[in-house]
């Protein structure tokens, strides 16, 4: 308000600090002292209405470079900025002041006669802090420049018109619980749009309005810190802190802004797990399977998340042997499971201690004055009795029995008992699905297994059966046990050749030459392995055998000079024996063929036919071959003649080509309009047929025309009619040739199909319905396809 009433501005030297100004209040009549202003090294300004001559510049009568103007002017008139004056201005009105630059005409106006500069609008330093303008002086009459263009600035002086602002209205932060005093939480800062370099308008001071005594704030930088020790999240987790930023260094009259900080105490593992109940009672059936859960226990931990994870353990040996406990990661419960099979008859109750600790421990709190970070509880498990199925003494059973034992022989014994206190008797049976051949039987009382049939190890070495034990008092209680019966070997099979041998001996073989190496197999399985002995009759004059002592033997020739003409095949009996008890032996026959070989012993031929052909001369073979060829030619010629004599032209070339009148010739007819081939009138009225009517389109092959008789007029049987016609044609020497088809108008009265002829039909072809043809069977299939298809095409 003081500055608004000053009508004159001052200038300062660089060493001036304080000045008293006298001015004239435009709203009063007298002079009075207006105010005391504290200025900081403000650059030189024009003193209105005072002529100041700069001795440093002789050409220019003014010395200045900037004006100062307060922002946010609230007066009704234009705000006075300053005055331009030149010593060239004699006061005669011939000098004109010109202003050029930013905002001239819109923001700044100059009186061209007096040089007074005014601002027409309120200026905001935060929008623009400095304006650069150019001023010059010209002669109004000649427009001659009296003072050269000079640049100056108008600086907008800041006032405290902007309050501090935070970047967010709400901040979120967290700090670990139980933190030491002075632990930094978060730093919040505000900004002030006022001039940072001038005065205290932008000097901010932070303070806390809400949140004591838990937190404090640094007044200079806005850092929030903890102010109380041992703040416990389990007691209070969330805090709302209000921070204020005030300018003018916090003095009275300064502007301020506030923000809210939501501070959450993050969890630390400072709370141990605790059982709410230190005794837990559980019960389970003795039939509970190993691994089955029988109950859950729960400890509480005031911490959250990872710090609340717990692990349980069984401390007592009694409980560790029979039970195990695991932690449910979702519910943090301890799940107790069966470790070994329970037995009500052996032990009915179990008591053991369970201990709980945190999975992740914080060393800072392990040695605090608080109780230890673990807790324990007693668990009592009661076993309930159930009716259990029988229990076998062994599982499984492995029994050995020799093969070839007689039916009813003893195999082995199985035993089962009722584990309940009642010890009910049990009965035994064999699951016949595992003994489909019914080889075994079991005594239902004592569990003795016997054979029903003889066993052969070579057929099956193992027999796997299932024996079922059932309580007599409760048949629903059954137990199965596998019984593996191994059939032991007995030397009951003789060895034999390992394969079929195709052996040959050359006619030019020498004595002692190897012709075959043989081996043997035995289906038995002796404990010491197989050992075979090979032998042949010592009186055999042709061959001998040498045992190789490795279950193989060599067949050697005893003599030379074998001949296919004398004998082409030799049968050599070989006796093979094993070394087990009792000794088993067999005789296998080796067939030796005599073959022709080359000088190196390679077989060429073993066939007797080749031997026979070798005894005939070439001329004899050629004669035999010619005779065979001549015989074949005679047979072929005879067959061709017979076929030519019997070959006839069929009356109907195709079985499917059937019409009302079919006559087959070798020449092509003229179609339906060709009336020269037959008399159409005869077809229309068969009863007036001429007996001597001849074909007019060809020359008859017979000298005498055949006689046609009129069809029978009465309704005689078709069979008699056909026989009559057949007899007439057979006895008539002038009957038509075999390639003529006689057509009769009479079709018989016994046909369900009636007449199929379209001749003398009283209706048009388009009025006929042919669907009934498809119901007459395969003989009429072609007609049905022809007429039904034709009718369908016409409709389409």
C-alpha positions in Angstrom: 0.0 0.0 0.0 2.9 2.3 0.7 4.4 1.8 -2.8 1.0 2.6 -4.5 1.1 6.2 -3.1 4.6 7.1 -4.2 4.5 9.3 -7.3 8.2 9.5 -7.8 11.0 6.9 -8.2 14.6 7.2 -7.1 17.9 6.1 -8.3 20.6 4.4 -6.3 24.3 4.1 -6.4 25.8 0.7 -5.7 26.8 1.7 -2.2 23.4 3.0 -1.1 21.3 1.0 1.5 18.6 3.1 3.0 16.7 6.1 1.6 13.9 8.4 2.6 11.5 9.5 -0.1 9.2 12.3 -0.1 6.4 12.2 -2.5 3.0 13.7 -3.2 0.0 11.6 -2.6 -2.3 12.2 -5.5 -5.3 11.9 -3.3 -4.2 14.6 -0.8 -3.5 18.4 -1.1 -0.3 18.6 0.9 3.2 17.1 1.0 3.9 14.4 3.6 6.4 11.6 4.3 5.0 8.4 2.8 7.2 5.4 3.7 10.6 4.0 4.3 11.7 1.5 1.7 14.5 -1.1 2.0 16.1 -1.7 -1.4 18.8 -4.2 -2.3 21.2 -2.8 -4.9 18.5 -1.8 -7.4 20.1 -0.7 -10.7 19.9 2.9 -11.8 16.5 4.4 -12.7 15.3 7.7 -14.1 14.4 10.3 -11.6 11.2 11.8 -13.0 11.2 15.4 -13.9 15.0 15.7 -13.1 17.5 16.2 -15.8 20.5 14.0 -15.2 23.5 14.4 -17.5 25.9 11.5 -17.8 29.4 12.9 -18.1 30.6 9.7 -19.7 28.5 10.2 -22.9 28.4 13.6 -24.5 26.2 12.6 -27.4 23.3 11.3 -25.4 21.5 13.4 -22.7 20.2 10.3 -20.7 21.8 7.4 -18.8 19.6 4.4 -18.0 19.2 0.7 -18.8 16.1 -0.7 -16.9 12.9 0.1 -15.1 11.3 -1.8 -12.2 7.6 -2.5 -11.9 5.7 -4.3 -9.1 3.6 -7.3 -10.2 -0.1 -7.7 -9.5 -0.9 -4.0 -9.5 -4.4 -3.5 -8.1 -5.0 0.2 -8.9 -7.8 1.5 -11.1 -5.5 3.6 -13.3 -2.7 2.5 -15.5 0.4 1.6 -13.6 3.2 4.2 -13.9 6.4 2.6 -15.0 8.8 5.6 -15.6 9.7 8.5 -17.8 11.9 8.9 -20.8 13.5 12.4 -21.2 16.2 13.7 -23.6 18.2 16.9 -23.4 17.1 17.4 -27.0 13.6 18.0 -25.7 13.4 21.9 -25.4 9.8 21.7 -24.2 8.5 23.2 -27.5 6.6 20.0 -28.4 8.9 19.2 -31.4 10.3 16.0 -29.8 8.5 12.7 -30.2 9.3 9.7 -28.0 8.9 6.3 -29.6 8.8 2.9 -27.8 9.4 -0.4 -29.6 9.5 -4.0 -28.2 7.6 -6.7 -26.4 4.2 -5.7 -25.3 4.3 -2.2 -26.7 0.8 -1.1 -27.5 -0.9 -3.9 -25.5 1.0 -4.0 -22.2 3.0 -0.8 -22.3 2.0 2.7 -23.6 4.3 5.8 -23.9 3.3 9.4 -24.1 5.1 10.5 -27.2 5.2 14.1 -26.0 6.3 13.6 -22.4 7.9 10.2 -22.5 5.9 8.8 -19.6 5.5 5.0 -19.8 2.5 3.2 -18.3 1.4 -0.5 -17.9 -2.1 -1.1 -19.0 -2.6 -4.6 -17.4 -1.7 -6.4 -14.3 1.6 -8.2 -14.7 2.6 -11.5 -13.2 6.2 -12.2 -12.6 5.6 -15.9 -12.6 4.4 -15.6 -16.2 7.2 -13.3 -17.4 9.8 -11.6 -15.3 11.4 -9.2 -17.8 10.5 -7.3 -20.9 13.0 -5.9 -23.3 12.1 -2.6 -25.1 13.8 -0.1 -27.4 13.4 3.7 -27.2 14.3 6.5 -29.5 13.6 10.2 -30.0 12.7 11.8 -33.3 11.8 15.3 -34.5 8.1 15.5 -35.2 8.5 17.9 -38.1 11.4 16.2 -40.0 11.1 12.8 -38.5 14.8 13.0 -38.0 16.2 10.8 -35.3 17.4 12.9 -32.4 18.5 10.0 -30.1 19.6 6.6 -31.5 17.7 3.4 -30.7 18.6 2.3 -27.1 17.6 -1.0 -25.5 16.3 -1.1 -21.9 14.5 -3.7 -19.7 11.5 -3.6 -17.5 11.9 -6.0 -14.7 8.8 -7.2 -12.8 9.4 -7.1 -9.1 8.2 -10.1 -7.2 5.7 -10.0 -4.4 4.6 -12.9 -2.2 1.5 -13.9 -4.2 2.1 -17.7 -4.6 1.7 -20.2 -1.8 3.9 -23.3 -1.6 2.5 -26.4 -3.3 3.4 -30.1 -2.9 3.5 -32.4 -5.9 0.9 -34.8 -4.3 -2.0 -34.3 -2.0 -1.4 -37.7 -0.4 1.9 -39.6 0.0 2.3 -43.2 1.1 5.3 -44.4 3.0 6.3 -47.2 5.3 8.8 -47.7 8.1 9.7 -51.0 9.9 8.1 -51.3 13.3 10.3 -51.1 16.4 12.6 -48.7 14.4 15.0 -46.4 16.3 14.2 -42.7 16.9 15.2 -40.6 14.0 14.7 -43.3 11.3 14.0 -41.6 8.0 10.5 -42.4 6.6 10.1 -40.1 3.6 11.0 -36.7 2.3 8.2 -34.4 1.0 9.1 -31.1 -0.7 7.0 -28.2 -1.9 7.7 -25.6 -4.5 7.0 -21.8 -4.5 6.5 -20.0 -7.8 7.8 -16.7 -6.3 11.3 -15.4 -6.9 13.9 -17.6 -5.2 16.6 -14.9 -5.4 14.7 -12.0 -4.0 13.5 -11.7 -0.5 11.9 -14.5 1.5 8.9 -15.0 -0.7 10.1 -18.4 -1.8 12.0 -19.4 1.4 10.0 -22.3 2.8 9.9 -23.8 6.3 8.3 -27.2 7.0 6.4 -28.1 10.1 4.2 -31.0 11.2 0.5 -30.2 12.0 -0.7 -33.8 12.7 1.3 -36.8 13.7 3.0 -35.9 16.9 4.5 -37.4 19.0 5.1 -40.3 16.6 6.9 -38.4 13.9 8.8 -35.2 13.2 9.8 -33.3 10.1 13.0 -31.5 9.2 12.1 -27.8 8.8 14.6 -27.2 6.0 14.2 -30.2 3.7 10.9 -31.8 4.7 12.3 -35.2 5.8 9.9 -37.1 8.0 11.5 -39.2 10.8 10.3 -41.4 13.6 10.0 -39.6 17.0 9.1 -42.4 19.3 11.0 -45.7 20.0 9.4 -49.2 19.9 6.4 -48.4 17.8 4.6 -51.7 17.5 2.7 -52.6 14.4 0.5 -55.1 16.3 -0.6 -52.1 18.5 -1.1 -49.5 15.7 -0.3 -50.0 12.1 -1.3 -46.9 10.2 -0.6 -43.2 10.9 -1.8 -40.0 9.1 0.7 -37.2 9.2 -0.1 -33.7 8.0 3.0 -31.6 6.8 2.9 -27.8 6.2 5.2 -25.8 4.0 5.2 -22.0 4.7 7.1 -19.2 2.8 8.5 -15.9 4.1 10.8 -18.2 6.2 7.8 -19.1 8.4 7.1 -15.5 9.5 3.7 -14.1 10.1 1.9 -13.2 6.9 3.6 -15.9 4.9 1.6 -18.3 2.6 1.4 -22.0 3.3 0.4 -25.3 1.7 -0.2 -28.7 3.3 0.0 -32.4 2.3 -0.9 -35.7 4.0 1.4 -38.6 4.4 0.0 -42.1 5.1 2.6 -44.0 7.0 2.3 -47.7 7.6 4.5 -49.7 10.0 5.8 -52.7 8.1 5.9 -56.0 10.0 9.0 -57.3 11.7 9.3 -60.7 13.2 9.1 -59.5 16.8 6.2 -61.7 17.9 6.7 -65.4 18.7 4.1 -68.1 17.8 1.9 -69.1 20.7 -0.6 -72.0 21.1 -3.9 -70.8 22.4 -4.6 -74.3 23.8 -1.7 -76.3 25.1 -3.5 -79.6 24.9 -5.0 -81.2 21.8 -7.0 -84.4 21.7 -7.3 -86.4 18.4 -8.7 -89.8 17.5 -8.4 -92.0 14.5 -9.3 -95.5 13.3 -6.6 -98.1 13.4 -7.3 -98.8 9.7 -6.0 -95.3 8.8 -3.6 -95.7 6.0 0.0 -94.6 6.2 0.2 -90.9 5.2 -3.4 -90.2 6.1 -4.1 -87.0 8.0 -5.7 -87.6 11.4 -6.0 -83.9 12.7 -4.7 -80.4 12.7 -3.3 -78.1 15.4 -2.9 -74.3 15.2 -0.6 -71.8 16.8 -1.1 -68.0 16.5 1.4 -65.4 15.4 0.6 -61.7 15.5 3.0 -61.1 12.7 2.0 -61.3 9.1 3.3 -62.6 5.8 6.7 -64.3 5.8 7.2 -63.4 9.5 4.1 -65.4 10.4 5.2 -68.7 8.8 5.6 -71.5 11.3 7.0 -75.0 11.3 5.9 -77.8 13.6 7.9 -80.7 14.9 7.2 -83.7 17.2 9.6 -83.8 20.1 8.9 -87.1 21.9 10.3 -90.4 20.5 6.9 -92.1 21.0 5.2 -89.8 18.6 8.1 -89.6 16.1 7.9 -93.3 15.5 4.2 -93.5 14.7 3.3 -90.0 13.5 4.7 -87.1 11.5 3.6 -83.4 11.3 3.9 -81.0 8.4 3.0 -77.3 8.1 0.1 -76.2 5.8 1.6 -73.2 4.0 -1.9 -71.7 3.3 -3.4 -71.9 6.8 -0.1 -72.2 8.9 -1.6 -75.3 10.7 0.2 -78.4 11.7 -1.2 -81.4 10.0 -0.5 -84.7 11.8 -0.2 -87.8 9.6 0.2 -91.5 10.2 3.8 -92.7 9.8 3.4 -96.4 10.6 0.4 -98.7 10.5 -1.7 -98.4 13.7 -2.9 -101.4 15.7 -5.6 -101.0 18.3 -4.7 -104.4 19.8 -1.1 -103.3 20.3 -1.5 -99.7 21.6 -4.6 -97.7 22.0 -3.3 -94.2 22.9 -0.3 -92.1 22.1 0.8 -88.9 23.8 3.6 -86.7 22.4 4.7 -83.0 22.5 4.6 -80.8 19.5 6.9 -77.7 19.2 6.3 -74.7 17.0 8.8 -72.1 15.9 9.0 -69.3 13.2 10.4 -70.4 9.9 12.4 -67.2 9.5 13.9 -65.7 12.7 15.1 -62.1 13.1 18.3 -62.1 15.2 17.5 -58.6 16.6 14.6 -60.0 18.6 15.8 -63.5 19.5 17.6 -62.3 22.6 15.0 -59.6 23.6 13.5 -59.7 27.1 10.4 -61.2 25.5 9.7 -65.0 25.9 11.6 -67.4 23.6 10.5 -67.6 19.9 8.9 -71.0 20.2 6.0 -72.8 22.0 4.9 -76.3 22.7 1.7 -78.3 23.2 0.7 -81.8 24.2 -1.1 -84.0 21.7 -3.1 -87.1 22.7 -4.2 -89.5 19.9 -6.8 -92.2 20.7 -6.8 -95.3 18.4 -10.3 -96.7 17.7 -10.9 -100.3 17.0 -12.2 -101.6 13.6 -13.1 -105.0 12.3 -9.9 -105.8 10.4 -9.5 -108.3 7.6 -7.3 -111.4 8.1 -3.5 -110.9 8.0 -1.2 -113.4 6.3 2.0 -114.4 8.0 3.9 -113.6 4.8 3.3 -111.4 1.8 4.1 -112.7 -0.8 4.6 -116.5 -0.6 7.2 -118.2 -2.8 6.9 -122.0 -3.1 8.9 -124.5 -5.1 7.7 -127.8 -6.4 9.2 -130.3 -8.8 7.6 -130.9 -12.2 5.9 -134.2 -13.1 4.5 -134.5 -9.6 1.3 -136.5 -9.4 -2.1 -134.9 -8.9 -2.8 -134.3 -5.2 0.8 -133.7 -4.3 1.7 -131.3 -1.6 2.9 -127.9 -2.7 2.9 -125.6 0.4 0.9 -124.0 3.2 -0.3 -120.4 3.7 -1.4 -119.1 7.0 -3.6 -116.1 8.0 -5.2 -114.9 11.2 -7.8 -112.4 12.4 -5.9 -109.5 14.0 -8.9 -108.4 16.1 -9.3 -109.4 19.7 -12.0 -111.9 18.8 -9.6 -113.8 16.6 -12.3 -115.2 14.4 -11.5 -118.3 12.3 -10.7 -117.8 8.6 -11.2 -119.9 5.5 -9.0 -120.1 2.4 -9.7 -120.2 -1.3 -8.0 -119.7 -4.6 -9.0 -116.9 -7.0 -9.8 -119.0 -10.1 -9.2 -116.0 -12.3 -5.5 -116.5 -11.5 -5.7 -120.3 -12.0 -7.7 -120.7 -15.1 -6.3 -124.2 -15.8 -7.2 -125.3 -12.3 -3.8 -126.7 -11.6 -4.0 -126.2 -7.8 -6.3 -126.7 -4.9 -6.2 -125.3 -1.3 -7.6 -126.7 1.9 -10.2 -124.2 3.1 -9.3 -124.9 6.8 -5.6 -125.2 7.1 -4.4 -123.5 3.9 -2.6 -126.5 2.4 -2.0 -126.1 -1.4 -1.9 -129.3 -3.5 -1.8 -130.0 -7.2 -4.9 -131.0 -9.2 -2.9 -131.8 -12.4 0.7 -132.7 -13.2 3.0 -129.7 -13.7 5.4 -129.3 -16.7 8.2 -126.9 -16.3 8.8 -126.8 -20.1 5.2 -125.5 -20.4 5.4 -122.9 -17.6 8.2 -122.2 -15.1 6.1 -120.1 -12.8 2.5 -120.1 -11.7 1.2 -117.0 -10.0 -2.0 -117.5 -8.0 -3.9 -115.4 -5.5 -5.1 -117.0 -2.2 -8.0 -115.3 -0.5 -8.5 -115.5 3.3 -12.0 -114.7 4.5 -13.4 -114.3 8.0 -16.1 -116.9 8.6 -18.2 -114.6 10.8 -17.9 -111.7 8.4 -17.4 -112.7 4.8 -16.9 -109.1 3.8 -13.5 -109.1 5.5 -11.2 -110.7 3.0 -7.5 -110.4 2.2 -5.5 -111.5 -0.8 -2.0 -112.7 -0.9 0.1 -113.6 -4.1 1.6 -117.0 -4.1 4.4 -117.6 -6.6 4.9 -121.3 -7.4 8.2 -122.1 -9.1 8.3 -125.4 -11.0 11.7 -127.1 -10.5 13.2 -129.0 -13.4 13.3 -132.8 -13.7 15.3 -134.4 -16.5 12.4 -135.7 -18.4 13.2 -134.6 -21.9 15.8 -136.0 -24.3 18.1 -133.8 -26.4 17.5 -133.5 -30.1 18.9 -131.8 -33.1 19.0 -128.0 -32.7 17.8 -127.5 -36.3 17.0 -129.4 -39.5 20.2 -130.1 -41.4 20.4 -130.4 -45.2 23.5 -132.5 -45.6 25.2 -133.7 -48.8 28.2 -135.7 -49.8 30.1 -135.3 -53.0 30.5 -138.3 -55.3 34.3 -137.6 -55.5 34.7 -137.1 -51.7 37.7 -138.4 -49.9 37.7 -140.5 -46.6 37.7 -138.4 -43.4 36.2 -135.3 -45.1 33.9 -133.2 -43.0 30.4 -133.1 -44.4 28.3 -131.6 -41.5 28.6 -130.1 -38.0 25.6 -130.8 -35.7 24.4 -129.5 -32.4 21.6 -130.4 -30.0 19.1 -128.7 -27.6 17.3 -129.9 -24.5 14.3 -128.2 -23.0 15.4 -129.2 -19.6 17.4 -126.9 -17.4 20.0 -128.8 -15.3 21.8 -127.0 -12.6 25.3 -127.7 -14.0 24.3 -126.9 -17.6 23.9 -129.2 -20.6 26.5 -131.8 -21.7 25.5 -133.8 -24.7 27.2 -137.0 -26.1 26.8 -137.8 -29.8 27.3 -141.3 -31.3 26.5 -143.5 -34.3 26.8 -147.1 -35.0 30.4 -148.2 -35.2 29.5 -150.6 -38.0 28.4 -147.9 -40.3 30.7 -148.3 -43.3 30.0 -144.9 -44.8 30.2 -142.3 -42.1 31.8 -141.7 -38.7 31.2 -139.0 -35.9 33.6 -137.1 -33.8 32.3 -135.4 -30.6 33.8 -131.9 -30.2 33.1 -131.9 -26.4 31.2 -128.6 -26.7 27.8 -130.0 -27.4 28.6 -130.2 -31.1 29.8 -133.1 -33.3 31.4 -133.5 -36.7 30.1 -136.0 -39.3 33.0 -137.4 -41.4 33.1 -139.7 -44.4 34.5 -143.2 -43.8 35.2 -144.0 -47.4 35.4 -142.5 -50.9 33.6 -143.0 -54.1 29.9 -142.4 -53.5 27.6 -142.8 -56.5 24.1 -141.5 -57.1 23.5 -144.3 -59.5 23.9 -146.8 -56.7 22.3 -144.7 -53.9 21.4 -141.1 -53.9 20.4 -140.7 -50.2 21.7 -142.1 -46.9 19.9 -142.1 -43.6 22.3 -141.7 -40.7 20.9 -142.4 -37.2 22.6 -140.2 -34.5 22.2 -141.0 -30.8 22.2 -137.9 -28.5 22.4 -138.3 -24.7 22.5 -135.8 -21.8 24.4 -136.0 -18.5 21.6 -135.4 -16.0 19.9 -138.0 -13.9 18.1 -140.0 -15.1 20.0 -139.9 -18.4 17.8 -139.1 -21.3 18.7 -139.9 -24.9 17.2 -139.8 -28.4 18.0 -140.9 -31.9 17.8 -138.3 -34.6 18.2 -139.2 -38.2 20.4 -137.2 -40.5 19.6 -137.3 -44.2 22.7 -137.2 -46.4 22.2 -136.7 -50.2 24.8 -137.7 -52.7 25.5 -134.8 -55.1 27.7 -134.1 -58.1 30.5 -131.7 -57.2 33.3 -130.0 -59.0 37.0 -130.6 -58.3 36.9 -128.0 -55.4 34.0 -129.7 -53.7 31.3 -127.2 -54.7 27.9 -128.9 -55.2 26.5 -128.8 -58.7 23.5 -131.1 -58.8 21.7 -133.5 -56.5 18.6 -134.3 -58.6 18.1 -137.8 -60.0 16.3 -136.3 -63.0 19.6 -134.7 -64.0 21.1 -138.2 -63.7 18.5 -139.7 -66.1 18.9 -136.9 -68.6 22.6 -137.4 -68.6 22.2 -141.0 -69.9 20.3 -139.9 -73.1 21.9 -138.8 -76.2 21.2 -135.4 -77.8 19.4 -136.9 -80.8 17.0 -138.7 -78.5 16.2 -135.6 -76.6 15.5 -133.7 -79.8 13.2 -136.4 -81.1 11.2 -136.5 -77.8 10.9 -132.7 -78.0 9.6 -132.8 -81.6 7.0 -135.4 -80.7 5.7 -133.4 -77.9 5.4 -130.3 -80.1 3.5 -132.2 -82.8 1.1 -133.6 -80.2 0.4 -130.2 -78.8 -0.3 -128.8 -82.3 -2.8 -131.6 -83.1 -4.6 -131.0 -79.8 -4.9 -127.2 -80.5 -6.1 -127.7 -84.0 -8.7 -130.2 -82.9 -10.0 -127.9 -80.3 -10.3 -125.0 -82.7 -12.3 -127.1 -85.2 -14.6 -128.2 -82.5 -15.2 -124.7 -81.3 -15.9 -123.5 -84.9 -18.5 -126.1 -85.4 -20.3 -125.4 -82.2 -20.1 -121.6 -82.5 -23.5 -119.9 -83.2 -24.6 -116.4 -83.4 -26.7 -115.6 -80.2 -30.3 -114.6 -80.8 -29.9 -111.8 -78.4 -26.6 -110.1 -78.2 -27.2 -108.5 -74.8 -29.5 -109.9 -72.1 -30.5 -106.4 -71.3 -31.5 -105.4 -74.8 -35.1 -106.7 -74.8 -37.9 -105.1 -76.7 -41.4 -106.1 -78.0 -39.9 -107.4 -81.2 -36.2 -108.3 -81.4 -34.8 -109.5 -84.7 -31.0 -109.8 -85.0 -29.3 -109.4 -88.4 -25.8 -108.7 -89.5 -27.0 -105.6 -91.4 -28.2 -102.4 -89.8 -32.0 -101.7 -89.9 -33.8 -98.5 -90.7 -35.3 -98.0 -87.3 -39.0 -97.8 -86.3 -40.0 -96.0 -89.6 -38.5 -98.9 -91.7 -41.8 -100.7 -92.6 -40.1 -102.9 -95.3 -38.7 -105.3 -92.8 -42.0 -106.4 -91.3 -45.7 -105.8 -91.5 -46.6 -103.4 -88.7 -50.2 -104.3 -89.2 -49.5 -107.9 -88.1 -47.9 -106.6 -84.9 -51.0 -104.5 -84.2 -53.4 -107.3 -85.0 -51.7 -110.7 -84.6 -54.9 -112.6 -85.3 -54.9 -111.6 -89.0 -51.4 -112.6 -89.8 -50.7 -113.9 -93.3 -49.5 -117.4 -93.2 -47.2 -116.9 -96.2 -46.0 -113.4 -95.3 -42.3 -113.1 -96.2 -39.7 -110.5 -95.3 -39.4 -107.9 -98.0 -36.1 -106.4 -97.1 -33.9 -109.5 -97.7 -33.7 -112.4 -100.0 -35.0 -115.5 -98.1 -32.5 -118.2 -97.6 -35.0 -121.0 -97.9 -36.9 -122.1 -100.9 -40.1 -122.7 -99.1 -41.7 -120.2 -96.8 -42.6 -121.4 -93.4 -46.2 -121.5 -92.4 -47.4 -119.5 -89.4 -50.5 -120.7 -87.6 -52.8 -118.4 -85.9 -52.4 -118.1 -82.1 -54.7 -119.9 -79.9 -57.8 -117.8 -79.4 -58.9 -119.3 -76.2 -57.3 -118.9 -72.9 -55.2 -122.0 -72.9 -52.3 -122.5 -70.6 -49.0 -120.8 -71.7 -47.1 -124.0 -71.3 -49.3 -125.9 -73.8 -49.0 -123.0 -76.2 -45.3 -123.0 -76.1 -45.0 -126.8 -76.5 -47.3 -126.6 -79.5 -45.3 -124.0 -81.2 -42.1 -125.8 -80.4 -43.3 -129.0 -81.9 -44.5 -127.2 -85.1 -41.1 -125.6 -85.6 -39.2 -128.8 -85.0 -41.2 -130.7 -87.5 -41.4 -128.0 -90.1 -38.5 -128.3 -92.7 -39.1 -124.6 -93.7 -38.7 -123.2 -90.2 -36.7 -119.9 -90.0 -33.0 -120.1 -89.3 -31.5 -120.0 -85.8 -30.8 -116.3 -85.9 -34.5 -115.4 -86.3 -36.6 -114.6 -83.3 -40.3 -115.5 -83.6 -42.6 -113.1 -81.8 -46.0 -114.2 -80.6 -48.8 -111.9 -79.6 -50.1 -114.3 -77.0 -48.3 -113.9 -73.7 -50.4 -116.2 -71.5 -53.1 -115.6 -69.0 -51.2 -116.6 -65.9 -48.7 -113.6 -65.8 -49.2 -111.2 -63.0 -47.4 -108.5 -65.0 -49.9 -109.0 -67.9 -48.9 -107.6 -71.2 -45.7 -105.5 -71.4 -46.3 -104.5 -75.0 -47.2 -100.9 -75.9 -48.9 -102.0 -79.0 -52.7 -101.4 -79.1 -52.3 -99.4 -76.0 -55.3 -97.2 -75.4 -53.5 -94.4 -73.7 -50.6 -92.1 -74.4 -47.1 -92.9 -73.3 -47.1 -89.9 -71.1 -50.1 -91.2 -69.1 -48.4 -94.4 -68.1 -47.0 -95.0 -64.6 -44.0 -97.3 -64.5 -43.2 -97.2 -60.8 -44.6 -100.8 -60.5 -41.8 -102.2 -62.6 -39.3 -101.7 -59.7 -41.3 -104.1 -57.6 -41.1 -107.0 -60.1 -37.6 -108.0 -59.2 -34.2 -108.3 -61.0 -35.6 -109.5 -64.4 -37.4 -106.2 -64.9 -34.7 -103.9 -63.4 -33.6 -102.8 -66.9 -37.1 -101.8 -67.9 -37.6 -100.0 -64.7 -34.4 -98.0 -65.2 -35.4 -97.2 -68.8 -39.0 -96.1 -68.3 -38.8 -94.6 -64.8 -35.7 -92.7 -65.8 -37.3 -91.5 -69.0 -40.4 -90.4 -67.1 -38.4 -88.5 -64.6 -36.4 -86.7 -67.3 -39.6 -85.7 -69.0 -41.1 -84.3 -65.8 -37.9 -82.4 -65.2 
